[in-house]
Amino acid sequence: MEGVPHCLLERHSVSDYPRDLIGFGRNTPDPKWPGHARIAVQFVINYEEGGESCILDNDPASENLLSEIVGAAAWPGQRNLNMESIYEYGSRAGFWRLWRIFTRRNLPVTVYGVTLAMARNPEAVAAMQEADWEIASHGLRWLEYKDFPEDIERQHILEAVRLHTEITGSRPLGIYQGKPSDNTLKIVMEEGGFVYSADSYADELPYWVKGPRGPHLIVPYTLDANDMRFATPQGFNTGDQFFIYLKDTFDVLYREGQEGAAKMMSVGLHCRLVGRPGRAAALERFLDYVQGHEAAWVTRRIDIARHWHEHHRPDSAV
């Protein structure tokens, strides 16, 4: 192949290259969603406030990501009180707005819960459980784990499971580290108690990977149909932009489901971002739009994972 050294092609053939660039290929499997649904729609609320970087927790610097201060820099050895109060808004006000929006419509949610953040707001955790939301693990802390030694990240994941169980009364069955390292998936699979992982953006359907205890399920997440784009360059500036993007995504996937190739649509939400009233209005419009379609299965990630375990085991025809 012109431009690619022959030795490189030999070293990275399809059989031994560690990345899967092929996936399901030309014809995706029929997911057999319940009720012959044409799309599975899954809303994630990221609960991170109180688990972000902060020197009060002996971190080296303040938080710098996903806030109203676009492009903020971490402050080594200093508190950033503006950043802290923006995060506090998420737990104090934004969470409750989202909780009311979803419970009013009786719509299921998966929470990606940072364990330390949940430990600091038991009332919010009680509200999640009252609504029968799935609470998946978002790690012990919302930190950049690529910079952690493997043994320390393992300690954090094990402690996240332990503390999550203590806080909620049951262990997490799903995990989204969010800022994973090369070792995250290996550690998760070795731990052995997770039904699925979500640290992937590679597909619109769940898929299996090989693990030390047998096949492990990946339920991919999203960074595009995600309110994080309110806090990034080339992102959403208004609620209308957010709504239109979500609606267009839904419409394309719904049409593909009508054509016999049903998929999953993930929507990522953050209490401190879409929890602001000017953005929450757009979310409400989209929820109403989705509920206007009878063949849309709005569900939790654990329900998608269990469905895939039941109907699409690796040794079955899909």
ChimeraX commands (.cxc) that place a marker at each C-alpha (Angstrom):
marker #1 position 0.00,0.00,0.00 radius 0.5
marker #1 position 1.45,3.31,-1.09 radius 0.5
marker #1 position 2.66,5.46,1.78 radius 0.5
marker #1 position 2.52,2.70,4.42 radius 0.5
marker #1 position 5.71,0.73,5.20 radius 0.5
marker #1 position 5.26,-2.99,4.52 radius 0.5
marker #1 position 6.73,-3.84,7.93 radius 0.5
marker #1 position 4.03,-1.74,9.63 radius 0.5
marker #1 position 1.27,-3.59,7.78 radius 0.5
marker #1 position 2.79,-6.92,8.83 radius 0.5
marker #1 position 2.96,-5.90,12.49 radius 0.5
marker #1 position -0.62,-4.64,12.59 radius 0.5
marker #1 position -2.74,-7.09,10.63 radius 0.5
marker #1 position -6.48,-7.35,11.26 radius 0.5
marker #1 position -5.90,-10.41,13.45 radius 0.5
marker #1 position -3.55,-8.85,16.01 radius 0.5
marker #1 position -4.23,-5.10,15.89 radius 0.5
marker #1 position -5.66,-4.20,19.33 radius 0.5
marker #1 position -8.28,-1.73,17.99 radius 0.5
marker #1 position -11.53,-2.87,16.37 radius 0.5
marker #1 position -12.14,-0.65,13.36 radius 0.5
marker #1 position -14.74,-2.96,11.80 radius 0.5
marker #1 position -17.44,-3.48,14.41 radius 0.5
marker #1 position -20.73,-4.89,13.12 radius 0.5
marker #1 position -19.88,-3.94,9.55 radius 0.5
marker #1 position -22.31,-3.33,6.73 radius 0.5
marker #1 position -25.38,-4.85,8.34 radius 0.5
marker #1 position -25.95,-4.12,12.02 radius 0.5
marker #1 position -27.80,-6.78,14.02 radius 0.5
marker #1 position -31.44,-6.42,14.96 radius 0.5
marker #1 position -31.22,-5.46,18.66 radius 0.5
marker #1 position -34.75,-6.81,19.23 radius 0.5
marker #1 position -35.65,-3.91,21.51 radius 0.5
marker #1 position -38.68,-4.62,23.71 radius 0.5
marker #1 position -42.05,-3.88,22.15 radius 0.5
marker #1 position -40.46,-3.76,18.67 radius 0.5
marker #1 position -39.13,-0.29,19.50 radius 0.5
marker #1 position -37.39,1.51,16.66 radius 0.5
marker #1 position -34.93,3.23,18.97 radius 0.5
marker #1 position -33.64,2.88,22.54 radius 0.5
marker #1 position -33.17,6.31,24.13 radius 0.5
marker #1 position -31.00,6.54,27.21 radius 0.5
marker #1 position -30.52,9.66,29.36 radius 0.5
marker #1 position -27.46,9.94,31.61 radius 0.5
marker #1 position -27.18,12.47,34.42 radius 0.5
marker #1 position -23.54,12.88,35.41 radius 0.5
marker #1 position -23.40,13.58,39.14 radius 0.5
marker #1 position -19.87,14.94,39.69 radius 0.5
marker #1 position -20.22,17.97,41.95 radius 0.5
marker #1 position -18.06,17.50,45.02 radius 0.5
marker #1 position -15.82,14.91,43.37 radius 0.5
marker #1 position -13.96,17.23,41.00 radius 0.5
marker #1 position -10.36,18.40,41.42 radius 0.5
marker #1 position -9.99,20.65,44.46 radius 0.5
marker #1 position -7.06,21.31,46.77 radius 0.5
marker #1 position -9.47,20.81,49.70 radius 0.5
marker #1 position -9.24,17.11,48.77 radius 0.5
marker #1 position -5.43,17.24,48.55 radius 0.5
marker #1 position -5.47,17.51,44.76 radius 0.5
marker #1 position -2.59,19.47,43.21 radius 0.5
marker #1 position -4.82,22.04,41.49 radius 0.5
marker #1 position -8.34,23.36,41.04 radius 0.5
marker #1 position -10.82,21.97,38.49 radius 0.5
marker #1 position -10.73,23.39,34.97 radius 0.5
marker #1 position -13.27,21.45,32.89 radius 0.5
marker #1 position -16.94,21.68,31.93 radius 0.5
marker #1 position -18.08,24.91,33.51 radius 0.5
marker #1 position -19.27,28.34,32.42 radius 0.5
marker #1 position -15.60,29.41,32.39 radius 0.5
marker #1 position -14.75,27.99,28.96 radius 0.5
marker #1 position -11.01,27.44,28.60 radius 0.5
marker #1 position -10.33,27.79,32.32 radius 0.5
marker #1 position -6.88,26.82,33.53 radius 0.5
marker #1 position -6.22,24.68,36.58 radius 0.5
marker #1 position -4.70,26.70,39.42 radius 0.5
marker #1 position -1.88,24.71,41.03 radius 0.5
marker #1 position -2.06,24.89,44.80 radius 0.5
marker #1 position -4.98,27.34,44.82 radius 0.5
marker #1 position -8.75,27.19,45.18 radius 0.5
marker #1 position -10.81,28.65,42.35 radius 0.5
marker #1 position -13.90,29.86,44.19 radius 0.5
marker #1 position -15.68,30.77,40.95 radius 0.5
marker #1 position -15.23,27.23,39.68 radius 0.5
marker #1 position -16.23,25.73,43.01 radius 0.5
marker #1 position -19.46,27.72,43.16 radius 0.5
marker #1 position -20.37,26.75,39.58 radius 0.5
marker #1 position -20.05,23.10,40.59 radius 0.5
marker #1 position -22.00,23.79,43.77 radius 0.5
marker #1 position -24.85,25.11,41.62 radius 0.5
marker #1 position -25.10,21.66,40.07 radius 0.5
marker #1 position -25.70,19.86,43.35 radius 0.5
marker #1 position -27.70,22.63,45.06 radius 0.5
marker #1 position -30.04,23.65,42.22 radius 0.5
marker #1 position -29.38,21.96,38.88 radius 0.5
marker #1 position -29.81,18.42,40.15 radius 0.5
marker #1 position -33.23,19.17,41.61 radius 0.5
marker #1 position -34.41,20.83,38.40 radius 0.5
marker #1 position -33.43,17.75,36.41 radius 0.5
marker #1 position -34.97,15.46,39.02 radius 0.5
marker #1 position -38.30,17.29,38.75 radius 0.5
marker #1 position -38.17,17.32,34.94 radius 0.5
marker #1 position -37.68,13.56,34.66 radius 0.5
marker #1 position -39.87,12.42,37.55 radius 0.5
marker #1 position -42.75,14.63,36.36 radius 0.5
marker #1 position -42.70,12.65,33.11 radius 0.5
marker #1 position -41.94,9.33,34.83 radius 0.5
marker #1 position -38.92,8.85,32.56 radius 0.5
marker #1 position -36.09,6.48,33.60 radius 0.5
marker #1 position -32.53,7.76,34.01 radius 0.5
marker #1 position -29.06,6.36,34.56 radius 0.5
marker #1 position -26.88,8.40,36.90 radius 0.5
marker #1 position -23.12,8.31,36.48 radius 0.5
marker #1 position -22.36,8.94,40.13 radius 0.5
marker #1 position -18.91,10.03,41.28 radius 0.5
marker #1 position -18.72,8.22,44.61 radius 0.5
marker #1 position -17.28,11.04,46.70 radius 0.5
marker #1 position -19.81,13.48,45.24 radius 0.5
marker #1 position -22.69,11.19,46.23 radius 0.5
marker #1 position -21.27,10.73,49.72 radius 0.5
marker #1 position -21.46,14.50,50.18 radius 0.5
marker #1 position -25.16,14.77,49.24 radius 0.5
marker #1 position -27.19,11.88,50.72 radius 0.5
marker #1 position -30.47,13.68,50.00 radius 0.5
marker #1 position -29.74,13.66,46.26 radius 0.5
marker #1 position -28.91,9.94,46.39 radius 0.5
marker #1 position -32.19,9.27,48.21 radius 0.5
marker #1 position -34.04,11.15,45.45 radius 0.5
marker #1 position -32.33,9.07,42.76 radius 0.5
marker #1 position -33.41,5.89,44.50 radius 0.5
marker #1 position -36.93,7.18,45.09 radius 0.5
marker #1 position -37.22,7.69,41.32 radius 0.5
marker #1 position -35.83,4.17,40.64 radius 0.5
marker #1 position -32.94,5.59,38.66 radius 0.5
marker #1 position -29.96,3.35,37.97 radius 0.5
marker #1 position -26.87,4.63,39.78 radius 0.5
marker #1 position -23.79,3.51,37.88 radius 0.5
marker #1 position -20.25,4.26,39.01 radius 0.5
marker #1 position -18.48,7.33,37.66 radius 0.5
marker #1 position -15.37,6.40,39.62 radius 0.5
marker #1 position -14.26,7.38,43.09 radius 0.5
marker #1 position -13.27,10.88,41.89 radius 0.5
marker #1 position -13.71,12.83,38.67 radius 0.5
marker #1 position -9.98,12.87,37.91 radius 0.5
marker #1 position -7.65,12.23,34.97 radius 0.5
marker #1 position -6.74,8.59,35.53 radius 0.5
marker #1 position -4.27,8.44,32.65 radius 0.5
marker #1 position -1.84,10.05,35.09 radius 0.5
marker #1 position -2.36,7.45,37.84 radius 0.5
marker #1 position -0.20,4.35,38.44 radius 0.5
marker #1 position -2.15,1.15,37.81 radius 0.5
marker #1 position -2.15,0.08,41.46 radius 0.5
marker #1 position -3.55,3.43,42.62 radius 0.5
marker #1 position -6.32,3.39,40.01 radius 0.5
marker #1 position -7.17,-0.16,41.09 radius 0.5
marker #1 position -7.44,1.03,44.70 radius 0.5
marker #1 position -9.74,3.85,43.58 radius 0.5
marker #1 position -12.05,1.51,41.62 radius 0.5
marker #1 position -12.27,-0.97,44.49 radius 0.5
marker #1 position -12.94,1.83,46.96 radius 0.5
marker #1 position -15.56,3.27,44.61 radius 0.5
marker #1 position -17.40,-0.06,44.64 radius 0.5
marker #1 position -17.13,-0.35,48.42 radius 0.5
marker #1 position -18.28,3.18,49.18 radius 0.5
marker #1 position -20.98,3.14,46.48 radius 0.5
marker #1 position -22.39,-0.01,48.08 radius 0.5
marker #1 position -22.31,1.61,51.51 radius 0.5
marker #1 position -24.06,4.76,50.25 radius 0.5
marker #1 position -26.76,3.18,48.08 radius 0.5
marker #1 position -27.21,-0.28,49.62 radius 0.5
marker #1 position -26.11,-2.14,46.47 radius 0.5
marker #1 position -22.99,-2.29,44.34 radius 0.5
marker #1 position -22.82,-0.49,40.96 radius 0.5
marker #1 position -23.42,-2.74,37.94 radius 0.5
marker #1 position -22.19,-0.26,35.34 radius 0.5
marker #1 position -19.10,1.91,35.28 radius 0.5
marker #1 position -18.02,4.98,33.35 radius 0.5
marker #1 position -14.65,6.19,34.56 radius 0.5
marker #1 position -14.94,9.14,32.19 radius 0.5
marker #1 position -11.24,9.93,32.08 radius 0.5
marker #1 position -9.88,6.38,31.77 radius 0.5
marker #1 position -6.32,5.13,31.55 radius 0.5
marker #1 position -4.89,2.30,29.48 radius 0.5
marker #1 position -5.53,0.09,32.52 radius 0.5
marker #1 position -9.13,1.03,33.36 radius 0.5
marker #1 position -10.95,-1.63,31.37 radius 0.5
marker #1 position -8.55,-4.36,32.49 radius 0.5
marker #1 position -9.05,-3.42,36.15 radius 0.5
marker #1 position -12.83,-3.29,35.74 radius 0.5
marker #1 position -12.96,-6.71,34.10 radius 0.5
marker #1 position -10.66,-8.20,36.75 radius 0.5
marker #1 position -12.92,-6.82,39.51 radius 0.5
marker #1 position -15.61,-9.01,38.01 radius 0.5
marker #1 position -18.81,-7.48,39.34 radius 0.5
marker #1 position -19.75,-5.05,36.58 radius 0.5
marker #1 position -22.44,-6.00,34.06 radius 0.5
marker #1 position -21.17,-3.40,31.61 radius 0.5
marker #1 position -18.62,-0.64,30.98 radius 0.5
marker #1 position -19.36,2.63,29.19 radius 0.5
marker #1 position -15.91,4.11,28.48 radius 0.5
marker #1 position -16.36,3.96,24.72 radius 0.5
marker #1 position -17.86,6.12,21.99 radius 0.5
marker #1 position -17.29,3.56,19.24 radius 0.5
marker #1 position -20.80,2.46,18.29 radius 0.5
marker #1 position -24.55,2.95,18.54 radius 0.5
marker #1 position -25.11,-0.59,19.79 radius 0.5
marker #1 position -23.58,-2.51,22.71 radius 0.5
marker #1 position -20.73,-4.88,21.86 radius 0.5
marker #1 position -18.59,-7.52,23.55 radius 0.5
marker #1 position -14.86,-7.54,24.29 radius 0.5
marker #1 position -12.69,-10.39,25.54 radius 0.5
marker #1 position -11.96,-10.37,29.25 radius 0.5
marker #1 position -10.14,-12.47,31.87 radius 0.5
marker #1 position -13.48,-13.78,33.19 radius 0.5
marker #1 position -15.11,-14.20,29.79 radius 0.5
marker #1 position -16.80,-11.72,27.43 radius 0.5
marker #1 position -17.40,-8.26,28.87 radius 0.5
marker #1 position -20.12,-5.94,27.60 radius 0.5
marker #1 position -19.49,-2.37,26.44 radius 0.5
marker #1 position -22.52,-0.06,26.29 radius 0.5
marker #1 position -21.10,2.97,24.43 radius 0.5
marker #1 position -21.70,6.53,25.57 radius 0.5
marker #1 position -21.67,9.86,23.70 radius 0.5
marker #1 position -19.82,13.16,23.65 radius 0.5
marker #1 position -21.82,14.72,20.82 radius 0.5
marker #1 position -25.43,14.44,22.05 radius 0.5
marker #1 position -24.13,15.83,25.29 radius 0.5
marker #1 position -24.65,19.11,27.12 radius 0.5
marker #1 position -20.88,19.28,27.71 radius 0.5
marker #1 position -20.81,21.08,24.36 radius 0.5
marker #1 position -22.26,24.13,26.10 radius 0.5
marker #1 position -18.86,24.36,27.82 radius 0.5
marker #1 position -16.49,23.74,24.91 radius 0.5
marker #1 position -15.36,25.71,21.86 radius 0.5
marker #1 position -17.44,24.88,18.77 radius 0.5
marker #1 position -20.26,23.81,21.03 radius 0.5
marker #1 position -23.87,24.77,21.70 radius 0.5
marker #1 position -24.50,28.45,22.38 radius 0.5
marker #1 position -28.24,28.27,22.88 radius 0.5
marker #1 position -30.84,25.78,24.00 radius 0.5
marker #1 position -32.26,25.76,20.47 radius 0.5
marker #1 position -28.98,24.44,19.09 radius 0.5
marker #1 position -29.00,21.66,21.70 radius 0.5
marker #1 position -32.62,20.77,20.94 radius 0.5
marker #1 position -32.12,20.72,17.18 radius 0.5
marker #1 position -29.05,18.51,17.46 radius 0.5
marker #1 position -30.85,16.04,19.74 radius 0.5
marker #1 position -33.96,16.04,17.53 radius 0.5
marker #1 position -31.96,15.47,14.34 radius 0.5
marker #1 position -30.06,12.61,16.00 radius 0.5
marker #1 position -33.30,11.04,17.18 radius 0.5
marker #1 position -34.98,11.44,13.79 radius 0.5
marker #1 position -32.16,9.78,11.85 radius 0.5
marker #1 position -31.92,6.87,14.27 radius 0.5
marker #1 position -35.71,6.49,14.43 radius 0.5
marker #1 position -35.88,6.34,10.63 radius 0.5
marker #1 position -33.11,3.73,10.57 radius 0.5
marker #1 position -35.12,1.73,13.09 radius 0.5
marker #1 position -38.15,1.89,10.79 radius 0.5
marker #1 position -35.90,0.56,8.03 radius 0.5
marker #1 position -34.89,-2.43,10.15 radius 0.5
marker #1 position -31.62,-1.20,11.68 radius 0.5
marker #1 position -32.61,-0.02,15.17 radius 0.5
marker #1 position -29.95,1.65,17.34 radius 0.5
marker #1 position -29.38,3.25,20.73 radius 0.5
marker #1 position -29.28,6.99,21.38 radius 0.5
marker #1 position -27.40,8.17,24.46 radius 0.5
marker #1 position -27.90,11.70,25.80 radius 0.5
marker #1 position -25.32,13.06,28.28 radius 0.5
marker #1 position -26.42,15.63,30.89 radius 0.5
marker #1 position -24.70,17.50,33.72 radius 0.5
marker #1 position -26.45,19.13,36.66 radius 0.5
marker #1 position -24.37,22.33,36.48 radius 0.5
marker #1 position -24.84,22.70,32.71 radius 0.5
marker #1 position -28.28,21.70,31.43 radius 0.5
marker #1 position -29.57,22.24,34.96 radius 0.5
marker #1 position -29.51,25.98,34.21 radius 0.5
marker #1 position -33.04,27.17,33.37 radius 0.5
marker #1 position -32.16,28.56,29.95 radius 0.5
marker #1 position -30.91,25.15,28.88 radius 0.5
marker #1 position -33.39,23.01,30.81 radius 0.5
marker #1 position -36.18,24.41,28.64 radius 0.5
marker #1 position -34.57,22.83,25.56 radius 0.5
marker #1 position -34.21,19.50,27.35 radius 0.5
marker #1 position -37.90,19.58,28.25 radius 0.5
marker #1 position -38.84,20.20,24.61 radius 0.5
marker #1 position -36.81,17.20,23.57 radius 0.5
marker #1 position -38.30,14.94,26.23 radius 0.5
marker #1 position -41.78,15.92,25.08 radius 0.5
marker #1 position -40.74,15.21,21.48 radius 0.5
marker #1 position -39.46,11.75,22.35 radius 0.5
marker #1 position -42.58,10.92,24.32 radius 0.5
marker #1 position -44.61,11.78,21.24 radius 0.5
marker #1 position -43.21,8.67,19.52 radius 0.5
marker #1 position -44.81,5.40,20.63 radius 0.5
marker #1 position -42.00,3.22,19.24 radius 0.5
marker #1 position -39.24,4.85,21.32 radius 0.5
marker #1 position -37.98,2.77,24.27 radius 0.5
marker #1 position -36.75,5.20,26.94 radius 0.5
marker #1 position -34.77,3.14,29.41 radius 0.5
marker #1 position -31.78,2.81,31.74 radius 0.5
marker #1 position -28.37,1.58,30.66 radius 0.5
marker #1 position -28.57,-1.44,32.95 radius 0.5
marker #1 position -31.78,-2.48,31.16 radius 0.5
marker #1 position -30.07,-2.21,27.79 radius 0.5
marker #1 position -27.16,-4.24,29.18 radius 0.5
marker #1 position -29.44,-6.95,30.57 radius 0.5
marker #1 position -31.32,-7.08,27.28 radius 0.5
marker #1 position -28.03,-7.58,25.43 radius 0.5
marker #1 position -26.89,-10.26,27.88 radius 0.5
marker #1 position -30.18,-12.11,27.33 radius 0.5
marker #1 position -30.56,-11.79,23.58 radius 0.5
marker #1 position -27.09,-11.20,22.16 radius 0.5
marker #1 position -24.55,-13.33,23.94 radius 0.5
marker #1 position -21.33,-13.68,21.89 radius 0.5
marker #1 position -22.02,-17.36,21.21 radius 0.5
marker #1 position -25.52,-16.67,19.81 radius 0.5
marker #1 position -26.54,-15.57,16.36 radius 0.5
marker #1 position -26.99,-11.80,16.16 radius 0.5
marker link #1:1,2 radius 0.2
marker link #1:2,3 radius 0.2
marker link #1:3,4 radius 0.2
marker link #1:4,5 radius 0.2
marker link #1:5,6 radius 0.2
marker link #1:6,7 radius 0.2
marker link #1:7,8 radius 0.2
marker link #1:8,9 radius 0.2
marker link #1:9,10 radius 0.2
marker link #1:10,11 radius 0.2
marker link #1:11,12 radius 0.2
marker link #1:12,13 radius 0.2
marker link #1:13,14 radius 0.2
marker link #1:14,15 radius 0.2
marker link #1:15,16 radius 0.2
marker link #1:16,17 radius 0.2
marker link #1:17,18 radius 0.2
marker link #1:18,19 radius 0.2
marker link #1:19,20 radius 0.2
marker link #1:20,21 radius 0.2
marker link #1:21,22 radius 0.2
marker link #1:22,23 radius 0.2
marker link #1:23,24 radius 0.2
marker link #1:24,25 radius 0.2
marker link #1:25,26 radius 0.2
marker link #1:26,27 radius 0.2
marker link #1:27,28 radius 0.2
marker link #1:28,29 radius 0.2
marker link #1:29,30 radius 0.2
marker link #1:30,31 radius 0.2
marker link #1:31,32 radius 0.2
marker link #1:32,33 radius 0.2
marker link #1:33,34 radius 0.2
marker link #1:34,35 radius 0.2
marker link #1:35,36 radius 0.2
marker link #1:36,37 radius 0.2
marker link #1:37,38 radius 0.2
marker link #1:38,39 radius 0.2
marker link #1:39,40 radius 0.2
marker link #1:40,41 radius 0.2
marker link #1:41,42 radius 0.2
marker link #1:42,43 radius 0.2
marker link #1:43,44 radius 0.2
marker link #1:44,45 radius 0.2
marker link #1:45,46 radius 0.2
marker link #1:46,47 radius 0.2
marker link #1:47,48 radius 0.2
marker link #1:48,49 radius 0.2
marker link #1:49,50 radius 0.2
marker link #1:50,51 radius 0.2
marker link #1:51,52 radius 0.2
marker link #1:52,53 radius 0.2
marker link #1:53,54 radius 0.2
marker link #1:54,55 radius 0.2
marker link #1:55,56 radius 0.2
marker link #1:56,57 radius 0.2
marker link #1:57,58 radius 0.2
marker link #1:58,59 radius 0.2
marker link #1:59,60 radius 0.2
marker link #1:60,61 radius 0.2
marker link #1:61,62 radius 0.2
marker link #1:62,63 radius 0.2
marker link #1:63,64 radius 0.2
marker link #1:64,65 radius 0.2
marker link #1:65,66 radius 0.2
marker link #1:66,67 radius 0.2
marker link #1:67,68 radius 0.2
marker link #1:68,69 radius 0.2
marker link #1:69,70 radius 0.2
marker link #1:70,71 radius 0.2
marker link #1:71,72 radius 0.2
marker link #1:72,73 radius 0.2
marker link #1:73,74 radius 0.2
marker link #1:74,75 radius 0.2
marker link #1:75,76 radius 0.2
marker link #1:76,77 radius 0.2
marker link #1:77,78 radius 0.2
marker link #1:78,79 radius 0.2
marker link #1:79,80 radius 0.2
marker link #1:80,81 radius 0.2
marker link #1:81,82 radius 0.2
marker link #1:82,83 radius 0.2
marker link #1:83,84 radius 0.2
marker link #1:84,85 radius 0.2
marker link #1:85,86 radius 0.2
marker link #1:86,87 radius 0.2
marker link #1:87,88 radius 0.2
marker link #1:88,89 radius 0.2
marker link #1:89,90 radius 0.2
marker link #1:90,91 radius 0.2
marker link #1:91,92 radius 0.2
marker link #1:92,93 radius 0.2
marker link #1:93,94 radius 0.2
marker link #1:94,95 radius 0.2
marker link #1:95,96 radius 0.2
marker link #1:96,97 radius 0.2
marker link #1:97,98 radius 0.2
marker link #1:98,99 radius 0.2
marker link #1:99,100 radius 0.2
marker link #1:100,101 radius 0.2
marker link #1:101,102 radius 0.2
marker link #1:102,103 radius 0.2
marker link #1:103,104 radius 0.2
marker link #1:104,105 radius 0.2
marker link #1:105,106 radius 0.2
marker link #1:106,107 radius 0.2
marker link #1:107,108 radius 0.2
marker link #1:108,109 radius 0.2
marker link #1:109,110 radius 0.2
marker link #1:110,111 radius 0.2
marker link #1:111,112 radius 0.2
marker link #1:112,113 radius 0.2
marker link #1:113,114 radius 0.2
marker link #1:114,115 radius 0.2
marker link #1:115,116 radius 0.2
marker link #1:116,117 radius 0.2
marker link #1:117,118 radius 0.2
marker link #1:118,119 radius 0.2
marker link #1:119,120 radius 0.2
marker link #1:120,121 radius 0.2
marker link #1:121,122 radius 0.2
marker link #1:122,123 radius 0.2
marker link #1:123,124 radius 0.2
marker link #1:124,125 radius 0.2
marker link #1:125,126 radius 0.2
marker link #1:126,127 radius 0.2
marker link #1:127,128 radius 0.2
marker link #1:128,129 radius 0.2
marker link #1:129,130 radius 0.2
marker link #1:130,131 radius 0.2
marker link #1:131,132 radius 0.2
marker link #1:132,133 radius 0.2
marker link #1:133,134 radius 0.2
marker link #1:134,135 radius 0.2
marker link #1:135,136 radius 0.2
marker link #1:136,137 radius 0.2
marker link #1:137,138 radius 0.2
marker link #1:138,139 radius 0.2
marker link #1:139,140 radius 0.2
marker link #1:140,141 radius 0.2
marker link #1:141,142 radius 0.2
marker link #1:142,143 radius 0.2
marker link #1:143,144 radius 0.2
marker link #1:144,145 radius 0.2
marker link #1:145,146 radius 0.2
marker link #1:146,147 radius 0.2
marker link #1:147,148 radius 0.2
marker link #1:148,149 radius 0.2
marker link #1:149,150 radius 0.2
marker link #1:150,151 radius 0.2
marker link #1:151,152 radius 0.2
marker link #1:152,153 radius 0.2
marker link #1:153,154 radius 0.2
marker link #1:154,155 radius 0.2
marker link #1:155,156 radius 0.2
marker link #1:156,157 radius 0.2
marker link #1:157,158 radius 0.2
marker link #1:158,159 radius 0.2
marker link #1:159,160 radius 0.2
marker link #1:160,161 radius 0.2
marker link #1:161,162 radius 0.2
marker link #1:162,163 radius 0.2
marker link #1:163,164 radius 0.2
marker link #1:164,165 radius 0.2
marker link #1:165,166 radius 0.2
marker link #1:166,167 radius 0.2
marker link #1:167,168 radius 0.2
marker link #1:168,169 radius 0.2
marker link #1:169,170 radius 0.2
marker link #1:170,171 radius 0.2
marker link #1:171,172 radius 0.2
marker link #1:172,173 radius 0.2
marker link #1:173,174 radius 0.2
marker link #1:174,175 radius 0.2
marker link #1:175,176 radius 0.2
marker link #1:176,177 radius 0.2
marker link #1:177,178 radius 0.2
marker link #1:178,179 radius 0.2
marker link #1:179,180 radius 0.2
marker link #1:180,181 radius 0.2
marker link #1:181,182 radius 0.2
marker link #1:182,183 radius 0.2
marker link #1:183,184 radius 0.2
marker link #1:184,185 radius 0.2
marker link #1:185,186 radius 0.2
marker link #1:186,187 radius 0.2
marker link #1:187,188 radius 0.2
marker link #1:188,189 radius 0.2
marker link #1:189,190 radius 0.2
marker link #1:190,191 radius 0.2
marker link #1:191,192 radius 0.2
marker link #1:192,193 radius 0.2
marker link #1:193,194 radius 0.2
marker link #1:194,195 radius 0.2
marker link #1:195,196 radius 0.2
marker link #1:196,197 radius 0.2
marker link #1:197,198 radius 0.2
marker link #1:198,199 radius 0.2
marker link #1:199,200 radius 0.2
marker link #1:200,201 radius 0.2
marker link #1:201,202 radius 0.2
marker link #1:202,203 radius 0.2
marker link #1:203,204 radius 0.2
marker link #1:204,205 radius 0.2
marker link #1:205,206 radius 0.2
marker link #1:206,207 radius 0.2
marker link #1:207,208 radius 0.2
marker link #1:208,209 radius 0.2
marker link #1:209,210 radius 0.2
marker link #1:210,211 radius 0.2
marker link #1:211,212 radius 0.2
marker link #1:212,213 radius 0.2
marker link #1:213,214 radius 0.2
marker link #1:214,215 radius 0.2
marker link #1:215,216 radius 0.2
marker link #1:216,217 radius 0.2
marker link #1:217,218 radius 0.2
marker link #1:218,219 radius 0.2
marker link #1:219,220 radius 0.2
marker link #1:220,221 radius 0.2
marker link #1:221,222 radius 0.2
marker link #1:222,223 radius 0.2
marker link #1:223,224 radius 0.2
marker link #1:224,225 radius 0.2
marker link #1:225,226 radius 0.2
marker link #1:226,227 radius 0.2
marker link #1:227,228 radius 0.2
marker link #1:228,229 radius 0.2
marker link #1:229,230 radius 0.2
marker link #1:230,231 radius 0.2
marker link #1:231,232 radius 0.2
marker link #1:232,233 radius 0.2
marker link #1:233,234 radius 0.2
marker link #1:234,235 radius 0.2
marker link #1:235,236 radius 0.2
marker link #1:236,237 radius 0.2
marker link #1:237,238 radius 0.2
marker link #1:238,239 radius 0.2
marker link #1:239,240 radius 0.2
marker link #1:240,241 radius 0.2
marker link #1:241,242 radius 0.2
marker link #1:242,243 radius 0.2
marker link #1:243,244 radius 0.2
marker link #1:244,245 radius 0.2
marker link #1:245,246 radius 0.2
marker link #1:246,247 radius 0.2
marker link #1:247,248 radius 0.2
marker link #1:248,249 radius 0.2
marker link #1:249,250 radius 0.2
marker link #1:250,251 radius 0.2
marker link #1:251,252 radius 0.2
marker link #1:252,253 radius 0.2
marker link #1:253,254 radius 0.2
marker link #1:254,255 radius 0.2
marker link #1:255,256 radius 0.2
marker link #1:256,257 radius 0.2
marker link #1:257,258 radius 0.2
marker link #1:258,259 radius 0.2
marker link #1:259,260 radius 0.2
marker link #1:260,261 radius 0.2
marker link #1:261,262 radius 0.2
marker link #1:262,263 radius 0.2
marker link #1:263,264 radius 0.2
marker link #1:264,265 radius 0.2
marker link #1:265,266 radius 0.2
marker link #1:266,267 radius 0.2
marker link #1:267,268 radius 0.2
marker link #1:268,269 radius 0.2
marker link #1:269,270 radius 0.2
marker link #1:270,271 radius 0.2
marker link #1:271,272 radius 0.2
marker link #1:272,273 radius 0.2
marker link #1:273,274 radius 0.2
marker link #1:274,275 radius 0.2
marker link #1:275,276 radius 0.2
marker link #1:276,277 radius 0.2
marker link #1:277,278 radius 0.2
marker link #1:278,279 radius 0.2
marker link #1:279,280 radius 0.2
marker link #1:280,281 radius 0.2
marker link #1:281,282 radius 0.2
marker link #1:282,283 radius 0.2
marker link #1:283,284 radius 0.2
marker link #1:284,285 radius 0.2
marker link #1:285,286 radius 0.2
marker link #1:286,287 radius 0.2
marker link #1:287,288 radius 0.2
marker link #1:288,289 radius 0.2
marker link #1:289,290 radius 0.2
marker link #1:290,291 radius 0.2
marker link #1:291,292 radius 0.2
marker link #1:292,293 radius 0.2
marker link #1:293,294 radius 0.2
marker link #1:294,295 radius 0.2
marker link #1:295,296 radius 0.2
marker link #1:296,297 radius 0.2
marker link #1:297,298 radius 0.2
marker link #1:298,299 radius 0.2
marker link #1:299,300 radius 0.2
marker link #1:300,301 radius 0.2
marker link #1:301,302 radius 0.2
marker link #1:302,303 radius 0.2
marker link #1:303,304 radius 0.2
marker link #1:304,305 radius 0.2
marker link #1:305,306 radius 0.2
marker link #1:306,307 radius 0.2
marker link #1:307,308 radius 0.2
marker link #1:308,309 radius 0.2
marker link #1:309,310 radius 0.2
marker link #1:310,311 radius 0.2
marker link #1:311,312 radius 0.2
marker link #1:312,313 radius 0.2
marker link #1:313,314 radius 0.2
marker link #1:314,315 radius 0.2
marker link #1:315,316 radius 0.2
marker link #1:316,317 radius 0.2
marker link #1:317,318 radius 0.2
view
